[in-house]
Amino acid sequence: MTIQTTNQMTQGDFIAESLLRSAANVVAKVAVRTPLLESPMLNERLGRRVLLKLECLQRTGAFKFRGAYHKLASLTEEQRRSGVVATSSGNHAQALAAAGKLLGSPVTLAMPLDSPAFKVARVRAHGASIVHYDRYRDDEKAVGLELARERKAVMVHPFDDPHIIAGQGTVGLELFEQAERLDARIERVLVPCGGGGLTAGVALAAHYISSHTKVCTVEPEHYDDTARSLQAGQILSNAMAAARPTLCDALMVAQPGVQTFEINRRLVSEAFVVPDSLVLEAMRLLTTELRLIVEPAGAIGLAALLGGLVPSGKGCVAVIISGGNVALERLAGLTPETPAA
């Protein structure tokens, strides 16, 4: 399937490299060029070279700012004045709220009732309006579309949009450029995966500039829709009402996006599914050994490595640490049964 977008936005079945490069120029004006960290302790513990791309240090505390800003910057002045609407459990909401404030665009967010209070407070601090819905009973898409209709606003999807994907792809562009300066040839890159926007962006960056690199998704147990969809060759959903809670609230989605899945099914090499117990271990290591505050979803890639889920070898592995939005008072008390609110 060819992604239907404007001219010069696609190349064959993929988003064109030119859009990723253009996104990098737009995003560079406002986003943090996050560090690529190498830890001797991690290298020794895992028996291989490991590089951490620290998007937990990004503006609004997560990679989502890149895609949100790029999307809003792509709108016309009239569209920005009319405002935008989105659905999100937290990180996309924060990113869009911040981008809207920078670009003078009113933002309305539909957020699940069980969204972490820490993230809800951050969204409000950026001046966005919030409407709550029940993620287990309500149709998320329908909620967002109704709000957009009522407010005559542009609906901004959290991941299934070419400008969002290209914005997230700037993480990959930076990663491979930084790795080259460290004389590191990346064998695998582990990407936290919800709807697949970050994965698709990083996969496209690898496709264009680091084709030897295997791009791997990492998802929490009970929300492994991308892993199952990739295996089946078609989009499969999570039974949201029946699924158990996970610490990784940012990765709780119903199913992959249409556009993200089309990219990922062609470019993703491996998919890993991680229990909350390993996520906790990764968070503790990042906090105690590296002094990094990382939210559960942000730590899930490292969790896959620590748990021995990634095939062993001497090749360099890069891990996207996708976000750091977790309340400080909850860090010490997190358990697999305790939501990361």
N, C-alpha and C positions, 0 to 999 in steps of 0.2 A: 504494500500500500504506500503510495506517495503522500506525504504530508501536504495538505493543501494550504499554502501560505502565499504571501506576495512574491513577486519576482525576486530572484537572487537569494531567496531565503532557503531554498532546498538544493541539494545536489543528489540526483537520483532519488533514493528512498530516504536520505538523511538530510538533516539540517546542514547547510553549507558551512564549510570552514570559515568563509568570509563573515557569516553572521556571528560565529564565536569570536572572531578577531574584533569585529565591530563592538560586540558586547564588552569585551575586555577593555576597549578604549573608553566606553561609557562608564563602566563600573569603576575603573581605576581612579576616576575623579573624586569618588566619595567612599569607596570601600577600603578596608584594610588589606594590604598584601600580607596575608598571614604567614607566620614562620613555618618552615619545614624542619622539624626537630629530630635529631638523632640522639638516642640515649644509649650509652655504653652498657648500662645495667640491663636494658631490654635486649640488646644484641646478645649479651652473654646468656641471659635467661632463656632466650628462644633459639639460640644457636644459629642466628642468621642476622643479616642487616635489616633493621626496621626503621622506617621513616614515618613520622607522624605529622600530617598536615593539619595545623591547629585552627580550624574554623570556629572553635570555641572562643577564639579571640577576635572574631569578626564583629563588625558593627551589629548591634542588637543581639550579640551572643550566638549567632549561628549563620551558616552559609546562605540561608534563605534571603538575606538582605540583597545578595547579588542579583538573583532572579527578579525579585520584587521591584528593585530600582530600575533594572533594565526594562521590565515590562511597562512601568509607568512612564519612563522616559520615551518609550516608543509611541505613546498615545498622542493624539493631537491636543492642542491647547483647549479646544472645546470639550473634548472627552475628559481631560483632567479637571476642568472646572465643574463638570457634571458629577464627578466623583466615581469611586470604584467600590465594589462589593466583593468579599471573598469569604470562604468557609475555611476554618483552621482551628486546630487545638492549641496553637500557641506560637510557634516559631514563624510560620508564614504570616500570621496575624501581626506579630511584632514588626516583622520586616516591612510589610505593606504599610502599616501605620507610620513607621519612621520615614519610608520613602515618600508617602503622601505628604507628610509634614514638610519635607525638604522641597518637594515639587509643587506645593500649594494645592493639593488635591484632597477633597474630603474622602474619608475612608470609613466604611461600615463593615464590621466583621461579624459573621455568624460563628459562634464558638460553642462547642459542646458543653453541656452542664458540668461535666467532670473535668474540664480543662484545669490544669494546675493554676492555683490562685496566684502564684508568683508571675505566671505569664499573662494572666488576665490583667493584673495590676500594671504590668509593663505596657500593655496595649493601651490601656486608659491613659497612662502617663504621656503617650505620644499624641493624645487628643482624638483618637478614633472612637467611633460609636460601636457598642457591642449589643448583639441580639443573641440570646442563648437558645440552644436546641438540644434535644436528646439524641445522642449519636446511635443509640440502640433501637430507637423507635421511629425517629423521623428520617425522612429521605433528605440527606445532606444536600444533594444537588438541587432538589426542589426548593429547599429553604433558601439557598443562595439565589436561585433564579427569581423567586418571588420578591426577595428584597431588591434585587437589581431592577425588576420591573416597576416596583413601587417608587423607587427613588430615581428612576431613569438614569441609572449608573452603569458603568462597564463592569461586567463580571470578570474577575481575575482568578483563574484556576490556580490552585496551589502548585500544580506540577505539570498538567497536561496542556502545555502552551509552548510554541516554539521560542518565544522571547524569554520565558521563564527557563526553559531547558538551556538555551544559549547562555543566559546569565549564570546558571549553575555550572555550566561547562568551563567558566573562567577559573573555577577551582582546579580543574584538570590541567588547563593551560599553564597555570602558575606552578602546579606540582611538577610537571615534567620539565619545565624550564629550571626550576630550583634543583631538581634531582641531577640534571646535567651538570650544573655548577658544582655539585657535591661528588661528581664522578660516580653516580649511582645509576645502574641500569635496572629499572624496576621490572621485576618478573611478574608481580601481581599487585593490584591495588584493591583494597577492601573498602566497600562503600556501603554505609548504612542505607537501607532501602525501605521507603514507605510506598509512595505512589510511583517512584522511579525517576523523578526529575533530575536529581543529583546524579544518579547512576547513568542516565542517558547522556547528560552533559559530559561527565567524566569519560564515558565510553566513546563519545564522539571525539573528544580531545585525544584520547589514546589512538583511535582509528586514524586520525590525521597526522599525529606527530610522534607516536610511540607504539607502532602497530604490533610489536612483539609482546606488549604488556597484556596480561590477562586481567580483565575487569570482572570483579566478583561482588555479588550482592550479599548483604548480611541482614537477616531479619530476625525478629523475636519469635519464639514459639507461639503458636496459635494465630499468628498474623504473617504467615509465610505464603501469601497469595502470589507474590512474584516468583518464588522458587517453584511452586506448583504449576503456575502458568507457563513458565519457561519449559518445564518438563513436559507439559501437555501440548505445548505449541499453540495454546489459545488462552484467552483471558479467563481466569477463574477467580471467584470471590471468596472472601472470608465471611463466615456466618456471624456477623457482628453481634447479634442478639445472644448467640450461644457461646461465643468466644470468651475465654477467661481473661481477666485483666493482665496487663503486662506493665513492668516498670517503664517500658519504652513508649510512653504515650504519644510521642511525636511520630511513631511509625505505625500507629493504629489506623489503617485505611481499609476501605471495603474491597478494593481491587486496584490493580495497576491502571494507569491511564492508557488510552488507546494509542496516542502518539508515543508515549514513553515505552510502552510494551513493544511497539513495532521496531523501535530502535534497539531496545535491550535484547529482544529475542535473536537479533542478528549479531550483536556485538558482545554480549555478556558470555563469559566462559564458564563460570561456576557460581553456585548459589549455596550459601550456608545459613542454617537456622540455629539460633542460640537460645538457651534457657536463661531466665533471669538470674540464676545463681552465678553464671559466668559473667554476666553484665556487672553484677555487684563486685565480683573479684577485680574486674578491670577498672571500675570506678575507684575502688580502694587503692589500687596500685597507682593510678594516675594522681590521686590526691596525696597519698603518703610518700611516694617515691619521687614524683615529678612536680608536685605542688601545683597541679592543674585541677581546676574545678570543671568537671565534665558531666553533662546530663546523661541519663541512661542510654538514650538513642545514640548519643555521640560516642559512647564507649563501646558500642556493640561490635565494631570491627576488631578492636583490640581483644575483646572477649573471645571472638572466634579463634584468634591466634593463641591466646593463653590456654584455651580449652583443647588445643590440639586438633581442631576441626579442619584447619588449612593443611594441605599436604606438606610434609616436611621437605626440606631442601635448603640449599645454601643461597638461593637467589634472593635478591632484595625485595622486601614487601613494603608497600606504602599503605598507610591506614588513614582514611579520612576521619578525623575527630570532628564530627559535624556540628556540635553545639555544646554550650555550657550553661544552658538555662535551667538550673535546678536551685531551689531555695537552700540557702546555707544551713538553716536549722534542720533540714531533713537529711543532710548527708550522713551524719553519724548514725541515724536510726533506720536507714533503708534496709529492708529485708525483702525477699522475694514475694511476700504477701502484702507488702505495704506500698501503695501507689506513690509514685514520685510527684507529689503535688507541691 
